[in-house]
Structures are given as C-alpha cells and as structure tokens.
Amino acid sequence: MNKTFKKNIGFLHLWLGLASGLIVLIVALTGSILVFEKEIDAFVNPEFYEVSSIGTTKLPVDLYVNAIRKQYAITELDRIQTYQDPKRTVIISGTDADKNDQIFSVDPYTGKVLGQTAEESSFFSVVLDLHRHLILGDAGKFITGCSCLIFVFLLISGLILWWPKKMKNLKQRLTVKWSASFKRVNWDFHSTFGFYSFLFLLTISLTGLTWSFKWFESGIYLFADGTTKKPSAKVENPTKVDPKLDKTYFYQTIFSKTDSIYKYKGDTQIRIPSDTINSIMVIKLNLEKSIPNISSMAYFDKYTGELLKTKPYESFSNGDKVRRLIYPIHTGSIYGYPTKILAFLVCLFAATLPITGLLIWLGRKKKK
C-alpha cells in the first residue's frame, strides 16, 4: 500500500477521531443502554408492565380509556397498546390539558390505573433524546448524524491502518499482547478489537444514519423500490365532521375487527391522529414470525369506526420491508438475545475507542 496514502489516511483518522470523539462516546454509551431498554425498564418497574393477577376476562378498553380521560383531564388520545401476553398491562398515551404527554399503565382485567409517567421526563426518553439529538433538537440530530458519518469513515480508515504490510505479521495483528507495556496493550486493544467488531459497528452505524438524514432513508427506497418516494402510511379520513354516534365500545370494536382481519397472534396498537384529516391506523405485530417488526395495518374512520383499508405486510413495498428491518438490525434485536448481547458489547467497545485513540495520540505526542 502506498505510504503517502496510508499516512494521509492516518492523519484524517486521527483528527476526525479527536473531533468527533466526545459525540461518539455519548452515542455509543446511550446506545448500549438502549439495547436492553425494555428489559431494564420492566425489571425496574415490573408493576407498570405486568398485572399482579391474571383475570378470566379482559374489560372493553373503552371503559378505562374514558375513565382516564375524565380523571386525568386527557384532551387528546394518542395510542392504545394491547399485548398478546395475558400478564401484560395495556399502555395508553395521551396529552393532558397542559399539553404534556402522559403514559398510563392499566390492568386490562380490572381497569385499574397501575402507573402514570410523563413521557418526556422518563429515563429512557431522555436517554433516547441524548442518543439521537444530544438533547439539542434538530441541531443535535445533525451533529450526531455527521458524527455517525465520520465514525463510518473511521471504521474503514482504521481497517486500512490495521492491515499488515506483510501477511506473516497477520497473527500479531489479531492478538492483544497483554503482557506488554500499557502503551502497547492500549494500541492492541484499540486496533485488534476494532478489527473484530468492524462489521458489526459498520452495520449499526449505517443503519443509524436512517434517523439522521432523510437522503439516507430515501436511498433505501431508491435501492429497494427504484424510487426515492416513500409510500404513505396515512389514509385520509372520509368523515370530516363528527356525527356524534354511540361510541360506548368504539375502540374495542376496532380491536375486534382488526383481530378478525389478521388472525395471527400479535400485539396490537391503535394510533389516533390529532388532526381531522387522517384516519385511525391500527398496527398488529405478527408474533408468529421469527423476525421482529413484521406488522400488518388496518385503517378506520376516526368518527364512525368504519373499516377504510387493510394493508397486510405482504402488500408492503420492498422499501417498506427493508425499512422495517432497520430498527431490529440497529438495536441488535433481529435474532433475539444473542444479537442483542453482541450489539451491547460492540457498543460498549465503541465507547472506548475515543479514549484509547486519545491515549495513543497523547503517547505519540509525548514521545515527540
């Protein structure tokens, strides 16, 4: 390999690494926490996610939805999430009179509210905001996106710098000499484990760009569908004025209709639009599939509850199918706990790269 080229790559690797190091450290650490978000939250707050006793019959969701609206002054209902697991609570989210987003946990057998939390102030909401936006809104989103792009370059340039000049030195590059000096161990740790985690970190980084840049997501659809246009996930509501019909079991009827359309076992979520333009969207996750995030959709009139459209997973465009795989790939949940543990470990290692890289630079600077 040309010495000048490798020297230039080393120069860029060093200074781009130093420039983005703090952001990479924050994103990697928060990412490692988010890998086990559901497990940690369920362990810390078991009463929020599981009922104390499984009853014989679940109540119609409208009974406790209406009770929550009155008791907690919920002006806008956002989502209703039910689960196939009989131990799971129903999760309801909405906006109160002070425009604060609230999340409620309800026992589906008794209708009792088991917990309430403000969505924005919950621990994992803060961690996610830090992970994606550095708690700086759109500016933070742009910074993390650029840092992610830089990290992709650092991975590739790191591989180039790691590559031995002669193949007889390959064995040396594949091991960490733990008995050597701290300086040598630090360099080996940075480069050797960087090589082993290369493909995993590259995959996590590239999929992460989906949330940072619209052009990257458009590229997915261009590659899969041949067009950058993303199929709309919304259906316009035909009824423009509420006819004030009887809505005693409005949402329960929608759940029942969805189950009659999609007969597989799965968790179901109703999404209620805050505007008067769009219809209610129901997403039913297919738990019978080995790959996560395989869902089908149905759309209902937000005023009458009439079925407007069904959208089974089989009818999704290739772009939509690929897009739905991005999240489980990025978080490591694609194949359950084995890949989640792997994602957790490589994210933790990624958090050490700015530190070990800085120590390598300081060591060289001291030597000079």
C-alpha atoms as one frame of an Amber mdcrd trajectory, in Angstrom:
protein
   0.000   0.000   0.000   1.268   3.466  -0.920   2.980   5.014   2.139   1.724
   8.523   1.352  -1.854   7.274   1.043  -1.637   5.431   4.358  -0.065   8.482
   6.009  -2.907  10.702   4.787  -5.455   8.152   5.980  -3.742   8.125   9.374
  -3.844  11.931   9.539  -7.579  12.016   8.784  -8.265   9.103  11.147  -6.514
  10.918  13.976  -8.054  14.367  13.668 -11.557  13.310  12.707 -11.456  10.878
  15.619 -10.411  13.607  18.036 -13.055  15.988  16.657 -15.942  13.509  16.955
 -14.701  11.548  19.961 -16.993  13.027  22.609 -20.100  12.605  20.443 -19.152
   9.012  19.592 -18.644   8.303  23.299 -22.102   9.674  24.189 -23.925   7.952
  21.314 -22.191   4.605  21.933 -22.849   4.629  25.684 -26.506   5.587  25.319
 -26.837   3.047  22.521 -25.555   0.255  24.748 -28.161   1.211  27.372 -30.976
   1.323  24.816 -30.192  -2.214  23.590 -31.811  -3.565  26.764 -34.300  -0.732
  27.277 -37.363  -2.987  27.533 -35.683  -5.488  29.840 -34.252  -2.840  32.183
 -37.497  -0.860  32.349 -39.545  -3.996  33.027 -37.100  -5.059  35.763 -37.094
  -1.652  37.474 -40.850  -1.045  37.063 -42.467  -4.517  36.967 -45.850  -3.217
  38.184 -46.039  -0.895  35.152 -45.771  -3.734  32.643 -47.300  -6.772  34.334
 -50.530  -7.359  36.245 -50.371  -8.865  39.714 -53.065 -11.419  38.891 -54.376
 -12.713  35.557 -58.162 -12.477  35.421 -60.637 -14.568  33.455 -61.915 -11.838
  31.110 -60.464  -8.563  29.869 -62.642  -5.464  30.069 -63.515  -3.490  26.925
 -60.735  -0.899  26.505 -63.251   1.950  26.172 -64.283   1.617  29.820 -60.870
   2.543  31.228 -59.932   4.830  28.334 -62.945   7.027  29.107 -62.202   6.851
  32.837 -58.612   8.023  32.254 -59.814  10.864  30.038 -62.054  12.184  32.804
 -59.833  11.517  35.821 -56.585  12.855  34.300 -58.051  15.530  32.008 -56.717
  13.913  28.842 -57.753  16.119  25.941 -56.183  14.097  23.118 -55.772  10.350
  22.974 -52.645   9.264  21.110 -52.150   5.490  21.324 -53.645   2.359  22.856
 -51.305  -0.629  23.018 -52.537  -4.124  23.893 -50.457  -7.293  24.180 -50.949
 -10.974  23.402 -49.246 -11.927  26.680 -52.015 -12.234  29.332 -49.625 -10.863
  32.003 -49.048  -7.584  30.182 -50.787  -4.350  31.037 -52.442  -2.083  28.474
 -50.402   1.045  27.713 -52.324   4.224  26.892 -50.759   7.536  25.914 -52.360
  10.932  25.515 -51.997  14.667  26.023 -53.398  16.451  29.062 -54.857  19.952
  29.354 -51.361  21.406  29.934 -50.114  19.893  26.626 -47.958  17.324  28.442
 -47.688  13.818  27.007 -48.695  11.216  29.584 -48.350   7.425  29.561 -50.687
   5.200  31.602 -50.436   1.549  32.547 -53.792  -0.183  33.050 -54.796  -3.608
  34.347 -56.985  -4.937  31.488 -58.908  -7.209  33.865 -59.889  -4.604  36.453
 -59.460  -1.312  34.597 -57.278  -0.003  37.432 -54.544   2.505  36.535 -51.308
   0.915  37.777 -48.947   3.700  36.837 -48.579   7.095  35.191 -45.495   8.835
  33.830 -44.719  11.945  31.829 -43.277  10.706  28.538 -40.638  13.413  28.056
 -39.186  13.074  31.568 -38.976   9.277  31.663 -35.425   7.930  31.915 -35.330
   6.124  28.598 -36.953   9.032  26.752 -34.093  11.219  27.954 -31.512   8.574
  27.008 -33.068   8.233  23.537 -33.115  12.011  23.069 -29.460  12.133  24.110
 -28.660   9.269  21.731 -30.358  10.834  18.712 -30.332  14.579  19.371 -27.922
  15.263  22.288 -30.995  16.963  23.835 -30.417  19.796  21.331 -33.303  19.196
  18.933 -32.634  19.380  15.197 -29.148  20.817  15.715 -28.198  17.826  17.860
 -29.706  15.480  15.280 -27.444  16.990  12.622 -24.377  16.749  14.884 -24.975
  13.077  15.731 -25.638  12.360  12.051 -22.361  13.964  10.962 -20.514  12.164
  13.763 -22.033   8.899  12.598 -20.793   9.563   9.062 -17.341  10.341  10.443
 -17.442   7.139  12.504 -18.135   5.129   9.341 -15.025   6.689   7.810 -13.035
   5.987  10.989 -14.017   2.311  10.839 -12.910   1.983   7.217  -9.730   4.018
   7.702  -8.995   2.069  10.885  -9.179  -1.167   8.919  -6.736   0.265   6.366
  -4.304   1.315   9.107  -4.651  -2.055  10.851  -3.933  -4.062   7.694  -0.406
  -5.567   7.991   2.240  -4.783   5.383   3.169  -8.456   5.229   0.786 -11.378
   5.774   3.315 -13.066   8.071   2.502 -10.301  10.592  -1.239 -11.063  10.472
  -1.187 -13.280  13.581   0.409 -10.475  15.578  -2.336  -8.056  14.481  -5.062
 -10.491  15.532  -3.995 -10.742  19.181  -3.544  -8.433  22.138  -0.189  -8.767
  23.875  -1.489  -8.413  27.437   1.983  -8.842  28.970   3.372  -5.821  27.125
   3.517  -2.219  28.319   0.324  -0.228  28.828   1.027   1.753  25.670   1.245
  -1.433  23.590  -1.798  -3.039  25.224  -3.803   0.142  24.621  -2.830   0.166
  20.935  -3.574  -3.534  20.528  -6.928  -3.171  22.282  -7.894  -0.229  20.050
  -6.848  -1.832  16.764  -7.349  -5.554  17.308 -10.824  -5.407  18.809 -11.600
  -2.673  16.304 -10.947  -5.242  13.589 -13.113  -7.914  15.232 -16.044  -5.510
  15.731 -15.661  -3.813  12.330 -18.616  -5.396  10.503 -20.962  -5.112  13.487
 -20.150  -1.463  14.177 -20.343  -0.612  10.485 -23.828  -2.163  10.300 -25.021
  -0.323  13.420 -23.568   2.980  12.168 -25.030   2.740   8.673 -28.492   1.801
   9.920 -28.295   4.661  12.436 -27.997   7.164   9.577 -31.646   6.403   8.741
 -32.824   8.555  11.655 -30.379  11.382  10.990 -30.656  12.048   7.277 -33.681
  11.970   5.001 -31.430  11.367   1.996 -30.163   8.135   3.516 -33.686   6.816
   4.064 -34.593   7.874   0.507 -31.566   5.904  -0.675 -33.017   2.772   0.919
 -36.240   3.201  -1.046 -34.315   4.014  -4.230 -32.289   0.829  -3.853 -35.291
  -1.385  -2.961 -38.141   0.200  -4.960 -36.352   2.131  -7.689 -37.793   5.415
  -6.428 -36.967   7.781  -3.582 -40.657   8.314  -2.837 -41.693   6.640   0.382
 -45.191   5.059   0.285 -47.570   6.989   2.509 -48.518   5.298   5.765 -51.583
   7.531   6.191 -55.128   7.288   4.850 -57.365  10.352   4.645 -60.450  10.258
   6.850 -63.620  10.482   4.711 -65.846  11.796   7.510 -64.977  15.442   8.184
 -67.488  16.208  10.942 -68.144  14.043  13.977 -71.715  12.694  13.612 -71.866
  12.070  17.387 -72.655   8.363  17.157 -72.757   5.981  20.093 -69.118   5.227
  20.955 -69.557   3.074  24.039 -67.331   0.319  22.610 -65.690   2.298  19.812
 -62.047   1.269  20.303 -62.856  -2.267  21.444 -64.791  -2.780  18.202 -61.762
  -1.600  16.219 -59.530  -4.070  18.086 -62.017  -6.875  17.416 -62.308  -6.024
  13.713 -58.515  -5.986  13.382 -58.251  -9.412  15.028 -60.885 -10.775  12.627
 -58.838  -9.479   9.661 -55.428 -10.597  10.907 -55.957 -13.851  12.791 -52.342
 -14.446  13.822 -51.130 -13.935  17.396 -49.725 -10.480  17.961 -49.590  -7.213
  19.867 -51.906  -4.503  18.564 -51.604  -0.729  18.667 -54.226   1.879  17.797
 -52.855   5.252  16.694 -55.335   8.116  16.873 -54.480  11.193  14.762 -54.647
  14.592  16.451 -55.852  16.234  13.232 -59.173  15.908  11.399 -57.556  14.873
   8.113 -56.169  11.397   8.754 -57.873   8.193   9.847 -57.096   5.849  12.715
 -54.214   3.494  11.963 -54.021   0.092  13.647 -50.756  -1.867  13.605 -50.756
  -5.542  14.528 -47.352  -7.116  15.136 -47.008 -10.721  13.992 -45.503 -12.698
  16.872 -45.645 -15.921  14.864 -42.762 -14.726  12.675 -39.174 -15.374  13.742
 -38.025 -11.939  12.520 -39.213  -8.955  14.609 -41.141  -5.901  13.416 -43.290
  -7.793  10.891 -46.635  -5.991  11.087 -49.839  -5.513   9.124 -52.070  -2.450
   9.189 -55.734  -1.515   9.049 -57.329   1.926   8.798 -60.603   3.035  10.376
 -62.741   6.170  10.233 -61.905   8.174  13.362 -65.547   9.211  13.826 -67.600
   6.190  12.714 -65.158   3.310  13.207 -65.821   2.071   9.668 -63.057  -0.015
   8.105 -61.437   2.007   5.310 -58.451  -0.021   4.179 -56.343  -3.051   5.028
 -52.618  -3.203   4.380 -51.178  -6.663   5.098 -47.422  -6.998   5.369 -47.327
  -8.957   2.103 -48.534  -5.841   0.243 -45.710  -3.640   1.571 -43.178  -2.392
  -0.953 -39.668  -3.845  -0.774 -38.524  -0.475   0.542 -41.033  -0.594   3.411
 -39.991  -4.151   4.268 -36.309  -3.199   4.340 -37.124  -0.049   6.351 -38.953
  -2.099   8.980 -35.859  -4.283   9.387 -33.610  -1.278  10.061 -34.695  -0.903
  13.707 -34.168  -4.549  14.809 -30.834  -4.619  12.961 -29.706  -1.334  14.520
 -30.706  -2.337  18.062 -29.496  -5.929  17.750 -32.946  -7.417  18.369 -33.036
  -9.059  14.927 -32.296 -12.545  16.325 -33.164 -12.080  19.972 -30.754 -12.138
  22.897 -27.663 -13.453  21.046 -27.586 -10.444  18.707 -28.679  -8.052  21.470
 -25.762  -9.132  23.663 -23.449  -8.742  20.679 -24.793  -5.243  19.972 -24.404
  -4.319  23.646 -20.766  -5.459  23.742 -19.697  -3.777  20.493 -21.419  -0.521
  21.552 -19.533  -0.596  24.842 -16.321  -1.210  22.928 -17.154   1.679  20.563
 -17.389   3.940  23.626 -13.779   3.052  24.493 -12.412   3.912  21.031 -12.285
   7.710  21.564 -10.494   7.153  24.892  -7.936   4.618  23.663  -7.440   6.681
  20.490  -6.766   9.789  22.555  -4.241   7.892  24.677  -2.452   6.693  21.532
  -2.209  10.290  20.284  -1.012  11.623  23.656   1.612   8.862  23.812   2.982
   9.782  20.392   2.904  13.471  21.231   4.848  12.848  24.439   7.388  10.738
  22.563   7.940  13.512  20.013
